[in-house]
Amino acid sequence: MRRVVLAVVHTVASGRRVLDALSVIESEPEVQVVFTSPPDAVGSGVEEFLDKEAALTIPWRDAADGRFDLVVAASSRAVGDLGGGPVLLLPDVAPRGAFPDVPGYDGLGGIMQALRRPCGTAHPLSVVALAHREQHRLLCDLCPGASRHTVVAGDMGFDRLVASLPHRTHYRTALGAGAAGRVVLVSSGRGPQSLFGRSPELLDRLVTELPGHLVVCHLHPDVWDVHGHRQILSWTSAVRRAGLVMIPPDVDWRIPLVAADLVIGDHGPVTTYAAAVGKPVALALPTPLVTTAIPVLNPSQPLRDQIDELAPPVTAQAAIDRVTSMPHRAATVLRTTYSRAMRLPDLGAPPVCRPVPVDRFITSWSV
């Protein structure tokens, strides 16, 4: 009998996480995946994201009335409105054991509410899949009884990043980087304390002070959602004419990260991922959320000299530990979790962890 999995996509960023988790099960003949998004996701780029991924979608009202063999979501927001069946929650990777969620929503509160949902994670086969043991300990301490609904699954985002590293030359070609040119990735998280929120002038300085380098900017998809594509493109129009490459929000963040020779970031997760795979990394501004020994750029000094001195981290293990307690094992754990939640027979070893396919890049915009 075929199992039907409902994948819930709240934002482009959470949708990427859901797709990573589904990659270990969706090729099975016994599994049919359908996608939905809550009404307030309209206008956030989710519809375009799902269309680009060729996903079969159903309206939210149909998802609320239906019953599924499993509901998979990276956010617990509005999961209680959905039809019955077990739930697989995939909270985002977080520093210091926190539980980040979509903007304006308390991740921990949402998980605890979902745990009390009669047909949700209170279902004996429902699971909260956490990236590392620190999150697991915190959730079990704060929510008695949660231990039987949690598993440390690791992070498919990191594992697929590692699987993509051998394809660096292909990704560089997609970016338009020459064979000898260095690629500088500028990555900004979300919020007013982010690189783009506090130091947007850094983009102009990098393009000006690094001739011969390809400067690429990746903004968290929520930044595009909050401000709108037209406004972001208007703010960056001059520096894009000078040579900056803006990564569209629906392009997988791992493509520019793998292609990069060095990364300049902030508190966003891409900074930690970069350190975890051994990229030379600098912080654009001090942040207490990144604990690895990453230098901070001095804006009063020439940037070229500081960037030329960057070297790969002495050890990437501290950064790896921040994003996953199960490196290279997420596919195996998730596959076992799917089998149990949907009462499927033993599926055996998971398929090989797939690298990220190359997207078409939009390097020039009309605004």
Summary of the structure (lengths in Angstrom):
residues: 367
radius of gyration: 20.4
end to end distance: 50.7
largest distance: 65.0
contacts: 1238
relative contact order: 0.14
helix: 40%
strand: 14%
